[in-house]
Amino acid sequence: MTSAVLWGLTAGLATLAVSEIVLRRSGPLLRRALWKTLLAGAAARAVWVLFALALVLARAPVEPRAFTISLLLGYLAAQVIEGMRYQRFFERQ
């Protein structure tokens, strides 16, 4: 169960990497096509979370309920952190 929680949190918090890639690669783009860039980042994060969930549920290497709950908690924590990062990014612009 502990490994399921750790893997779920890791997979959920990995969505922070997607946010960093969007911020670093799309700096100039964020000024022009803000909503398109943010939508692309949200779609990429959703695909990652669904892929991780489907992979674990299909292969069941860890306990599915604990993994799913920790994956969602990690994803939501990443969303909060991402919101703060974007707010700082736009304040600096």
PyMOL commands that set and color helices and strands:
alter all, ss='L'
color gray80, all
select helices_A, chain A and resi 2-13+15-25+27-32+34-59+64-92
alter helices_A, ss='H'
color red, helices_A
deselect
rebuild
show_as cartoon
